[in-house]
Amino acid sequence: MSTLADFSITRKWPATRPDLLQLYSLPTPNGVKVSILLEELGMPYEVHKISFESSDQTSPEFVGTFPNNKIPAIIDPNGPGGQAIALFESGAIMIYLAEKTGMFLPQDPVLRYETLQWLMFQMGGIGPMFGQVGFFNIFAGKDFEDKRPLTRYVDESKRLLTVLNKHLAGKEWVAGDTYTIADMAIFPWIRNMIVRYNAEALIGWGQYPEVSRVLSHWLQRPAVQRGLLIP
């Protein structure tokens, strides 16, 4: 039966509470998806900061457990059948935690698959496209003389925001009246586009009043406010 000691990452980041779920993360849009979910669940966990500045994510201990060398990642010592389980990919982690607790992923099949649909919308569209906008607008890509890459990613980000804005009309949350992991996945990226990527003018933020409305509502949640700062 697997235990925490079987995972190489625990040699570099030993658990002080090995009975708790272990979170390896940073407060990036992907990272806070999981910390917000854990805060919403009220599930006890221990967090370990994975520093990009010191390339922690490429260390042998990290890669030995999480081969894609990305955050967030978790080890749950109380996984299926009582065995410890290590997981990477934020979407997979969110589905796992929602199914384990029976929270934030509806049991009704229609709502369940609608939630998963919008979770994949974030993972396959919003995350990659918004991230490229950030790269070409404020990070290393801003020095490229050729602005066609930035234009390409801005145009696709605007399309995605238009899709989401239309969908949210008359709804409290992405899946209607039910707050789900889809909201926790999507809105960290929306927030980041504004507060980190300085892209309000680029994307024409005022064109998406429904997205802005739900973002403001989401940011008022205490668990969101806590999760955005972890670790």
Buried (B, 14 or more C-beta within 10 A) or exposed (E): EBEBEEBBBBEBBEBEEBEBBBBBBBBBBBBBBBBBBBBBBEBEBBBBBBEEEEEBBEBEBBBEBBEEBBBBBBBBBEBEEEEBBBBBBBBEBBBBBBEBBEBBBBEEEEBBEBBBEBBEBBBEBBBBBBBBBBBBBEEEBEEEEEEEBBEBBBEBBBEBBBEBBEBBEEBBBBBBEBBBBBBBBBBBBBBBBBEBBEBEEBBEBEEBEBBBBBBEBBEEBEBBEBBBEBB
